Amino acid sequence: MTIFILGSGGVADLLHAPSTRAGMTELGYPAHVMAILGFWKFSARWRLRHRVFRW
């Protein structure tokens, strides 16, 4: 479940989805922060996926 949440959140941040953009601007973050967070969320999902399915 965590892998799906990180993956979908990362993709939404990377694609600058309107709902995600609205939330980030409401919190006062600039638009480029979404790309940085999206990259790291997606990277974390990839790493967790490999760690979980290796067991």
CHARMM-style PDB file with segment names, atoms N, HN, CA, C and O in Angstrom:
ATOM      1  N   MET     1       0.827  -1.193   0.000  1.00  0.00      PROA
ATOM      2  CA  MET     1       0.000   0.000   0.000  1.00  0.00      PROA
ATOM      3  C   MET     1       0.871   1.256   0.000  1.00  0.00      PROA
ATOM      4  O   MET     1       0.601   2.207  -0.734  1.00  0.00      PROA
ATOM      5  N   THR     2       1.905   1.253   0.818  1.00  0.00      PROA
ATOM      6  HN  THR     2       2.125   0.481   1.414  1.00  0.00      PROA
ATOM      7  CA  THR     2       2.802   2.413   0.874  1.00  0.00      PROA
ATOM      8  C   THR     2       3.485   2.633  -0.461  1.00  0.00      PROA
ATOM      9  O   THR     2       3.697   3.771  -0.881  1.00  0.00      PROA
ATOM     10  N   ILE     3       3.825   1.551  -1.120  1.00  0.00      PROA
ATOM     11  HN  ILE     3       3.653   0.627  -0.779  1.00  0.00      PROA
ATOM     12  CA  ILE     3       4.490   1.658  -2.423  1.00  0.00      PROA
ATOM     13  C   ILE     3       3.573   2.346  -3.427  1.00  0.00      PROA
ATOM     14  O   ILE     3       4.026   3.183  -4.207  1.00  0.00      PROA
ATOM     15  N   PHE     4       2.294   2.001  -3.414  1.00  0.00      PROA
ATOM     16  HN  PHE     4       1.926   1.320  -2.780  1.00  0.00      PROA
ATOM     17  CA  PHE     4       1.335   2.623  -4.333  1.00  0.00      PROA
ATOM     18  C   PHE     4       1.163   4.107  -4.024  1.00  0.00      PROA
ATOM     19  O   PHE     4       1.114   4.930  -4.938  1.00  0.00      PROA
ATOM     20  N   ILE     5       1.072   4.450  -2.741  1.00  0.00      PROA
ATOM     21  HN  ILE     5       1.112   3.781  -1.999  1.00  0.00      PROA
ATOM     22  CA  ILE     5       0.867   5.851  -2.353  1.00  0.00      PROA
ATOM     23  C   ILE     5       2.069   6.696  -2.748  1.00  0.00      PROA
ATOM     24  O   ILE     5       1.906   7.792  -3.284  1.00  0.00      PROA
ATOM     25  N   LEU     6       3.270   6.200  -2.491  1.00  0.00      PROA
ATOM     26  HN  LEU     6       3.403   5.309  -2.055  1.00  0.00      PROA
ATOM     27  CA  LEU     6       4.471   6.946  -2.879  1.00  0.00      PROA
ATOM     28  C   LEU     6       4.562   7.087  -4.400  1.00  0.00      PROA
ATOM     29  O   LEU     6       4.915   8.148  -4.913  1.00  0.00      PROA
ATOM     30  N   GLY     7       4.240   6.010  -5.110  1.00  0.00      PROA
ATOM     31  HN  GLY     7       3.953   5.148  -4.693  1.00  0.00      PROA
ATOM     32  CA  GLY     7       4.318   6.050  -6.566  1.00  0.00      PROA
ATOM     33  C   GLY     7       3.320   7.003  -7.179  1.00  0.00      PROA
ATOM     34  O   GLY     7       3.667   7.793  -8.056  1.00  0.00      PROA
ATOM     35  N   SER     8       2.079   6.935  -6.722  1.00  0.00      PROA
ATOM     36  HN  SER     8       1.797   6.293  -6.010  1.00  0.00      PROA
ATOM     37  CA  SER     8       1.058   7.811  -7.304  1.00  0.00      PROA
ATOM     38  C   SER     8       1.290   9.268  -6.912  1.00  0.00      PROA
ATOM     39  O   SER     8       1.071  10.168  -7.723  1.00  0.00      PROA
ATOM     40  N   GLY     9       1.727   9.507  -5.686  1.00  0.00      PROA
ATOM     41  HN  GLY     9       1.905   8.776  -5.027  1.00  0.00      PROA
ATOM     42  CA  GLY     9       2.040  10.879  -5.274  1.00  0.00      PROA
ATOM     43  C   GLY     9       3.228  11.433  -6.036  1.00  0.00      PROA
ATOM     44  O   GLY     9       3.244  12.608  -6.404  1.00  0.00      PROA
ATOM     45  N   GLY    10       4.218  10.592  -6.271  1.00  0.00      PROA
ATOM     46  HN  GLY    10       4.205   9.637  -5.972  1.00  0.00      PROA
ATOM     47  CA  GLY    10       5.385  11.026  -7.026  1.00  0.00      PROA
ATOM     48  C   GLY    10       5.050  11.370  -8.452  1.00  0.00      PROA
ATOM     49  O   GLY    10       5.539  12.364  -8.989  1.00  0.00      PROA
ATOM     50  N   VAL    11       4.216  10.556  -9.073  1.00  0.00      PROA
ATOM     51  HN  VAL    11       3.818   9.748  -8.637  1.00  0.00      PROA
ATOM     52  CA  VAL    11       3.807  10.826 -10.459  1.00  0.00      PROA
ATOM     53  C   VAL    11       2.966  12.096 -10.520  1.00  0.00      PROA
ATOM     54  O   VAL    11       3.131  12.903 -11.436  1.00  0.00      PROA
ATOM     55  N   ALA    12       2.067  12.281  -9.556  1.00  0.00      PROA
ATOM     56  HN  ALA    12       1.933  11.626  -8.813  1.00  0.00      PROA
ATOM     57  CA  ALA    12       1.242  13.499  -9.540  1.00  0.00      PROA
ATOM     58  C   ALA    12       2.109  14.737  -9.382  1.00  0.00      PROA
ATOM     59  O   ALA    12       1.855  15.760 -10.016  1.00  0.00      PROA
ATOM     60  N   ASP    13       3.138  14.648  -8.534  1.00  0.00      PROA
ATOM     61  HN  ASP    13       3.344  13.816  -8.018  1.00  0.00      PROA
ATOM     62  CA  ASP    13       4.041  15.786  -8.374  1.00  0.00      PROA
ATOM     63  C   ASP    13       4.847  16.039  -9.637  1.00  0.00      PROA
ATOM     64  O   ASP    13       5.011  17.187 -10.048  1.00  0.00      PROA
ATOM     65  N   LEU    14       5.347  14.985 -10.252  1.00  0.00      PROA
ATOM     66  HN  LEU    14       5.214  14.052  -9.918  1.00  0.00      PROA
ATOM     67  CA  LEU    14       6.162  15.151 -11.462  1.00  0.00      PROA
ATOM     68  C   LEU    14       5.355  15.719 -12.628  1.00  0.00      PROA
ATOM     69  O   LEU    14       5.874  16.500 -13.426  1.00  0.00      PROA
ATOM     70  N   LEU    15       4.093  15.327 -12.723  1.00  0.00      PROA
ATOM     71  HN  LEU    15       3.672  14.692 -12.075  1.00  0.00      PROA
ATOM     72  CA  LEU    15       3.246  15.808 -13.820  1.00  0.00      PROA
ATOM     73  C   LEU    15       2.556  17.133 -13.503  1.00  0.00      PROA
ATOM     74  O   LEU    15       1.830  17.667 -14.342  1.00  0.00      PROA
ATOM     75  N   HSD    16       2.775  17.663 -12.312  1.00  0.00      PROA
ATOM     76  HN  HSD    16       3.365  17.229 -11.631  1.00  0.00      PROA
ATOM     77  CA  HSD    16       2.158  18.915 -11.875  1.00  0.00      PROA
ATOM     78  C   HSD    16       0.638  18.860 -12.029  1.00  0.00      PROA
ATOM     79  O   HSD    16       0.031  19.721 -12.667  1.00  0.00      PROA
ATOM     80  N   ALA    17       0.040  17.832 -11.432  1.00  0.00      PROA
ATOM     81  HN  ALA    17       0.533  17.132 -10.915  1.00  0.00      PROA
ATOM     82  CA  ALA    17      -1.419  17.681 -11.467  1.00  0.00      PROA
ATOM     83  C   ALA    17      -2.075  18.909 -10.829  1.00  0.00      PROA
ATOM     84  O   ALA    17      -1.571  19.436  -9.837  1.00  0.00      PROA
ATOM     85  N   PRO    18      -3.196  19.364 -11.396  1.00  0.00      PROA
ATOM     86  CA  PRO    18      -3.829  20.589 -10.887  1.00  0.00      PROA
ATOM     87  C   PRO    18      -4.183  20.535  -9.401  1.00  0.00      PROA
ATOM     88  O   PRO    18      -4.000  21.525  -8.692  1.00  0.00      PROA
ATOM     89  N   SER    19      -4.680  19.413  -8.925  1.00  0.00      PROA
ATOM     90  HN  SER    19      -4.828  18.609  -9.501  1.00  0.00      PROA
ATOM     91  CA  SER    19      -5.042  19.333  -7.509  1.00  0.00      PROA
ATOM     92  C   SER    19      -3.802  19.375  -6.624  1.00  0.00      PROA
ATOM     93  O   SER    19      -3.821  19.975  -5.549  1.00  0.00      PROA
ATOM     94  N   THR    20      -2.738  18.744  -7.072  1.00  0.00      PROA
ATOM     95  HN  THR    20      -2.723  18.257  -7.945  1.00  0.00      PROA
ATOM     96  CA  THR    20      -1.493  18.768  -6.309  1.00  0.00      PROA
ATOM     97  C   THR    20      -0.884  20.162  -6.334  1.00  0.00      PROA
ATOM     98  O   THR    20      -0.389  20.648  -5.317  1.00  0.00      PROA
ATOM     99  N   ARG    21      -0.921  20.796  -7.484  1.00  0.00      PROA
ATOM    100  HN  ARG    21      -1.323  20.401  -8.310  1.00  0.00      PROA
ATOM    101  CA  ARG    21      -0.383  22.155  -7.606  1.00  0.00      PROA
ATOM    102  C   ARG    21      -1.145  23.121  -6.711  1.00  0.00      PROA
ATOM    103  O   ARG    21      -0.545  23.995  -6.085  1.00  0.00      PROA
ATOM    104  N   ALA    22      -2.472  22.967  -6.648  1.00  0.00      PROA
ATOM    105  HN  ALA    22      -2.959  22.257  -7.157  1.00  0.00      PROA
ATOM    106  CA  ALA    22      -3.280  23.849  -5.806  1.00  0.00      PROA
ATOM    107  C   ALA    22      -2.915  23.673  -4.332  1.00  0.00      PROA
ATOM    108  O   ALA    22      -2.812  24.649  -3.588  1.00  0.00      PROA
ATOM    109  N   GLY    23      -2.725  22.439  -3.924  1.00  0.00      PROA
ATOM    110  HN  GLY    23      -2.809  21.646  -4.528  1.00  0.00      PROA
ATOM    111  CA  GLY    23      -2.349  22.192  -2.533  1.00  0.00      PROA
ATOM    112  C   GLY    23      -0.985  22.738  -2.187  1.00  0.00      PROA
ATOM    113  O   GLY    23      -0.789  23.288  -1.103  1.00  0.00      PROA
ATOM    114  N   MET    24      -0.042  22.593  -3.096  1.00  0.00      PROA
ATOM    115  HN  MET    24      -0.201  22.146  -3.977  1.00  0.00      PROA
ATOM    116  CA  MET    24       1.311  23.078  -2.840  1.00  0.00      PROA
ATOM    117  C   MET    24       1.364  24.611  -2.804  1.00  0.00      PROA
ATOM    118  O   MET    24       2.057  25.187  -1.966  1.00  0.00      PROA
ATOM    119  N   THR    25       0.641  25.265  -3.704  1.00  0.00      PROA
ATOM    120  HN  THR    25       0.078  24.797  -4.385  1.00  0.00      PROA
ATOM    121  CA  THR    25       0.646  26.726  -3.687  1.00  0.00      PROA
ATOM    122  C   THR    25      -0.105  27.257  -2.470  1.00  0.00      PROA
ATOM    123  O   THR    25       0.230  28.322  -1.953  1.00  0.00      PROA
ATOM    124  N   GLU    26      -1.109  26.529  -2.011  1.00  0.00      PROA
ATOM    125  HN  GLU    26      -1.381  25.663  -2.431  1.00  0.00      PROA
ATOM    126  CA  GLU    26      -1.820  26.935  -0.802  1.00  0.00      PROA
ATOM    127  C   GLU    26      -0.902  26.873   0.420  1.00  0.00      PROA
ATOM    128  O   GLU    26      -1.014  27.684   1.338  1.00  0.00      PROA
ATOM    129  N   LEU    27       0.000  25.902   0.413  1.00  0.00      PROA
ATOM    130  HN  LEU    27       0.090  25.243  -0.334  1.00  0.00      PROA
ATOM    131  CA  LEU    27       0.966  25.791   1.502  1.00  0.00      PROA
ATOM    132  C   LEU    27       2.128  26.765   1.358  1.00  0.00      PROA
ATOM    133  O   LEU    27       2.922  26.921   2.286  1.00  0.00      PROA
ATOM    134  N   GLY    28       2.237  27.421   0.207  1.00  0.00      PROA
ATOM    135  HN  GLY    28       1.592  27.294  -0.547  1.00  0.00      PROA
ATOM    136  CA  GLY    28       3.262  28.436   0.003  1.00  0.00      PROA
ATOM    137  C   GLY    28       4.531  27.946  -0.660  1.00  0.00      PROA
ATOM    138  O   GLY    28       5.536  28.657  -0.664  1.00  0.00      PROA
ATOM    139  N   TYR    29       4.512  26.737  -1.224  1.00  0.00      PROA
ATOM    140  HN  TYR    29       3.696  26.159  -1.221  1.00  0.00      PROA
ATOM    141  CA  TYR    29       5.694  26.195  -1.887  1.00  0.00      PROA
ATOM    142  C   TYR    29       5.719  26.615  -3.354  1.00  0.00      PROA
ATOM    143  O   TYR    29       4.669  26.663  -3.995  1.00  0.00      PROA
ATOM    144  N   PRO    30       6.902  26.920  -3.899  1.00  0.00      PROA
ATOM    145  CA  PRO    30       6.993  27.220  -5.336  1.00  0.00      PROA
ATOM    146  C   PRO    30       6.818  25.954  -6.177  1.00  0.00      PROA
ATOM    147  O   PRO    30       6.894  24.840  -5.659  1.00  0.00      PROA
ATOM    148  N   ALA    31       6.589  26.133  -7.455  1.00  0.00      PROA
ATOM    149  HN  ALA    31       6.528  27.038  -7.876  1.00  0.00      PROA
ATOM    150  CA  ALA    31       6.267  25.005  -8.339  1.00  0.00      PROA
ATOM    151  C   ALA    31       7.418  24.026  -8.501  1.00  0.00      PROA
ATOM    152  O   ALA    31       7.183  22.831  -8.678  1.00  0.00      PROA
ATOM    153  N   HSD    32       8.646  24.499  -8.445  1.00  0.00      PROA
ATOM    154  HN  HSD    32       8.837  25.470  -8.301  1.00  0.00      PROA
ATOM    155  CA  HSD    32       9.774  23.582  -8.660  1.00  0.00      PROA
ATOM    156  C   HSD    32       9.939  22.579  -7.518  1.00  0.00      PROA
ATOM    157  O   HSD    32      10.577  21.541  -7.697  1.00  0.00      PROA
ATOM    158  N   VAL    33       9.379  22.874  -6.359  1.00  0.00      PROA
ATOM    159  HN  VAL    33       8.862  23.717  -6.213  1.00  0.00      PROA
ATOM    160  CA  VAL    33       9.451  21.930  -5.236  1.00  0.00      PROA
ATOM    161  C   VAL    33       8.671  20.659  -5.566  1.00  0.00      PROA
ATOM    162  O   VAL    33       9.030  19.575  -5.106  1.00  0.00      PROA
ATOM    163  N   MET    34       7.612  20.784  -6.357  1.00  0.00      PROA
ATOM    164  HN  MET    34       7.320  21.664  -6.731  1.00  0.00      PROA
ATOM    165  CA  MET    34       6.834  19.607  -6.746  1.00  0.00      PROA
ATOM    166  C   MET    34       7.678  18.633  -7.546  1.00  0.00      PROA
ATOM    167  O   MET    34       7.572  17.422  -7.349  1.00  0.00      PROA
ATOM    168  N   ALA    35       8.503  19.130  -8.434  1.00  0.00      PROA
ATOM    169  HN  ALA    35       8.589  20.113  -8.594  1.00  0.00      PROA
ATOM    170  CA  ALA    35       9.361  18.251  -9.231  1.00  0.00      PROA
ATOM    171  C   ALA    35      10.391  17.553  -8.355  1.00  0.00      PROA
ATOM    172  O   ALA    35      10.668  16.369  -8.547  1.00  0.00      PROA
ATOM    173  N   ILE    36      10.953  18.270  -7.404  1.00  0.00      PROA
ATOM    174  HN  ILE    36      10.728  19.232  -7.248  1.00  0.00      PROA
ATOM    175  CA  ILE    36      11.944  17.673  -6.506  1.00  0.00      PROA
ATOM    176  C   ILE    36      11.299  16.598  -5.637  1.00  0.00      PROA
ATOM    177  O   ILE    36      11.830  15.495  -5.513  1.00  0.00      PROA
ATOM    178  N   LEU    37      10.158  16.918  -5.040  1.00  0.00      PROA
ATOM    179  HN  LEU    37       9.727  17.814  -5.141  1.00  0.00      PROA
ATOM    180  CA  LEU    37       9.457  15.938  -4.203  1.00  0.00      PROA
ATOM    181  C   LEU    37       8.989  14.737  -5.017  1.00  0.00      PROA
ATOM    182  O   LEU    37       9.071  13.597  -4.560  1.00  0.00      PROA
ATOM    183  N   GLY    38       8.501  14.998  -6.219  1.00  0.00      PROA
ATOM    184  HN  GLY    38       8.434  15.924  -6.590  1.00  0.00      PROA
ATOM    185  CA  GLY    38       8.044  13.908  -7.077  1.00  0.00      PROA
ATOM    186  C   GLY    38       9.151  12.944  -7.415  1.00  0.00      PROA
ATOM    187  O   GLY    38       8.953  11.729  -7.399  1.00  0.00      PROA
ATOM    188  N   PHE    39      10.320  13.481  -7.723  1.00  0.00      PROA
ATOM    189  HN  PHE    39      10.480  14.468  -7.736  1.00  0.00      PROA
ATOM    190  CA  PHE    39      11.462  12.619  -8.029  1.00  0.00      PROA
ATOM    191  C   PHE    39      11.831  11.759  -6.834  1.00  0.00      PROA
ATOM    192  O   PHE    39      12.043  10.556  -6.982  1.00  0.00      PROA
ATOM    193  N   TRP    40      11.910  12.355  -5.653  1.00  0.00      PROA
ATOM    194  HN  TRP    40      11.737  13.333  -5.533  1.00  0.00      PROA
ATOM    195  CA  TRP    40      12.318  11.589  -4.472  1.00  0.00      PROA
ATOM    196  C   TRP    40      11.248  10.605  -4.025  1.00  0.00      PROA
ATOM    197  O   TRP    40      11.581   9.520  -3.548  1.00  0.00      PROA
ATOM    198  N   LYS    41       9.971  10.951  -4.165  1.00  0.00      PROA
ATOM    199  HN  LYS    41       9.701  11.833  -4.552  1.00  0.00      PROA
ATOM    200  CA  LYS    41       8.909  10.002  -3.821  1.00  0.00      PROA
ATOM    201  C   LYS    41       8.951   8.794  -4.760  1.00  0.00      PROA
ATOM    202  O   LYS    41       8.835   7.649  -4.323  1.00  0.00      PROA
ATOM    203  N   PHE    42       9.115   9.065  -6.038  1.00  0.00      PROA
ATOM    204  HN  PHE    42       9.209   9.995  -6.393  1.00  0.00      PROA
ATOM    205  CA  PHE    42       9.152   7.968  -7.000  1.00  0.00      PROA
ATOM    206  C   PHE    42      10.396   7.110  -6.797  1.00  0.00      PROA
ATOM    207  O   PHE    42      10.334   5.887  -6.926  1.00  0.00      PROA
ATOM    208  N   SER    43      11.517   7.738  -6.482  1.00  0.00      PROA
ATOM    209  HN  SER    43      11.567   8.731  -6.377  1.00  0.00      PROA
ATOM    210  CA  SER    43      12.739   6.985  -6.197  1.00  0.00      PROA
ATOM    211  C   SER    43      12.582   6.119  -4.950  1.00  0.00      PROA
ATOM    212  O   SER    43      13.044   4.978  -4.927  1.00  0.00      PROA
ATOM    213  N   ALA    44      11.943   6.646  -3.926  1.00  0.00      PROA
ATOM    214  HN  ALA    44      11.568   7.573  -3.945  1.00  0.00      PROA
ATOM    215  CA  ALA    44      11.700   5.878  -2.696  1.00  0.00      PROA
ATOM    216  C   ALA    44      10.786   4.692  -2.979  1.00  0.00      PROA
ATOM    217  O   ALA    44      10.989   3.606  -2.436  1.00  0.00      PROA
ATOM    218  N   ARG    45       9.787   4.894  -3.823  1.00  0.00      PROA
ATOM    219  HN  ARG    45       9.622   5.776  -4.264  1.00  0.00      PROA
ATOM    220  CA  ARG    45       8.895   3.800  -4.169  1.00  0.00      PROA
ATOM    221  C   ARG    45       9.663   2.695  -4.879  1.00  0.00      PROA
ATOM    222  O   ARG    45       9.468   1.513  -4.596  1.00  0.00      PROA
ATOM    223  N   TRP    46      10.518   3.076  -5.780  1.00  0.00      PROA
ATOM    224  HN  TRP    46      10.676   4.037  -6.009  1.00  0.00      PROA
ATOM    225  CA  TRP    46      11.299   2.092  -6.528  1.00  0.00      PROA
ATOM    226  C   TRP    46      12.205   1.298  -5.592  1.00  0.00      PROA
ATOM    227  O   TRP    46      12.324   0.078  -5.708  1.00  0.00      PROA
ATOM    228  N   ARG    47      12.836   2.003  -4.671  1.00  0.00      PROA
ATOM    229  HN  ARG    47      12.739   2.994  -4.576  1.00  0.00      PROA
ATOM    230  CA  ARG    47      13.742   1.345  -3.728  1.00  0.00      PROA
ATOM    231  C   ARG    47      12.966   0.414  -2.787  1.00  0.00      PROA
ATOM    232  O   ARG    47      13.404  -0.709  -2.536  1.00  0.00      PROA
ATOM    233  N   LEU    48      11.829   0.863  -2.270  1.00  0.00      PROA
ATOM    234  HN  LEU    48      11.473   1.775  -2.474  1.00  0.00      PROA
ATOM    235  CA  LEU    48      11.018   0.021  -1.388  1.00  0.00      PROA
ATOM    236  C   LEU    48      10.487  -1.199  -2.120  1.00  0.00      PROA
ATOM    237  O   LEU    48      10.427  -2.288  -1.550  1.00  0.00      PROA
ATOM    238  N   ARG    49      10.108  -1.029  -3.360  1.00  0.00      PROA
ATOM    239  HN  ARG    49      10.158  -0.144  -3.823  1.00  0.00      PROA
ATOM    240  CA  ARG    49       9.583  -2.153  -4.138  1.00  0.00      PROA
ATOM    241  C   ARG    49      10.632  -3.247  -4.261  1.00  0.00      PROA
ATOM    242  O   ARG    49      10.327  -4.427  -4.091  1.00  0.00      PROA
ATOM    243  N   HSD    50      11.857  -2.860  -4.555  1.00  0.00      PROA
ATOM    244  HN  HSD    50      12.105  -1.901  -4.693  1.00  0.00      PROA
ATOM    245  CA  HSD    50      12.925  -3.847  -4.678  1.00  0.00      PROA
ATOM    246  C   HSD    50      13.244  -4.498  -3.342  1.00  0.00      PROA
ATOM    247  O   HSD    50      13.558  -5.687  -3.292  1.00  0.00      PROA
ATOM    248  N   ARG    51      13.169  -3.745  -2.275  1.00  0.00      PROA
ATOM    249  HN  ARG    51      12.914  -2.779  -2.315  1.00  0.00      PROA
ATOM    250  CA  ARG    51      13.475  -4.288  -0.958  1.00  0.00      PROA
ATOM    251  C   ARG    51      12.382  -5.236  -0.485  1.00  0.00      PROA
ATOM    252  O   ARG    51      12.686  -6.283   0.088  1.00  0.00      PROA
ATOM    253  N   VAL    52      11.126  -4.897  -0.709  1.00  0.00      PROA
ATOM    254  HN  VAL    52      10.878  -4.047  -1.173  1.00  0.00      PROA
ATOM    255  CA  VAL    52      10.011  -5.730  -0.251  1.00  0.00      PROA
ATOM    256  C   VAL    52       9.927  -7.022  -1.049  1.00  0.00      PROA
ATOM    257  O   VAL    52       9.749  -8.094  -0.471  1.00  0.00      PROA
ATOM    258  N   PHE    53      10.052  -6.936  -2.360  1.00  0.00      PROA
ATOM    259  HN  PHE    53      10.197  -6.065  -2.830  1.00  0.00      PROA
ATOM    260  CA  PHE    53       9.870  -8.126  -3.190  1.00  0.00      PROA
ATOM    261  C   PHE    53      11.116  -8.998  -3.267  1.00  0.00      PROA
ATOM    262  O   PHE    53      11.076 -10.078  -3.857  1.00  0.00      PROA
ATOM    263  N   ARG    54      12.211  -8.552  -2.685  1.00  0.00      PROA
ATOM    264  HN  ARG    54      12.243  -7.675  -2.206  1.00  0.00      PROA
ATOM    265  CA  ARG    54      13.407  -9.386  -2.635  1.00  0.00      PROA
ATOM    266  C   ARG    54      13.267 -10.463  -1.560  1.00  0.00      PROA
ATOM    267  O   ARG    54      13.881 -11.524  -1.666  1.00  0.00      PROA
ATOM    268  N   TRP    55      12.460 -10.197  -0.522  1.00  0.00      PROA
ATOM    269  HN  TRP    55      11.962  -9.335  -0.436  1.00  0.00      PROA
ATOM    270  CA  TRP    55      12.282 -11.162   0.558  1.00  0.00      PROA
ATOM    271  C   TRP    55      11.552 -12.322   0.020  1.00  0.00      PROA
ATOM    272  OT1 TRP    55      11.282 -13.275   0.751  1.00  0.00      PROA
TER     273      TRP     55
END
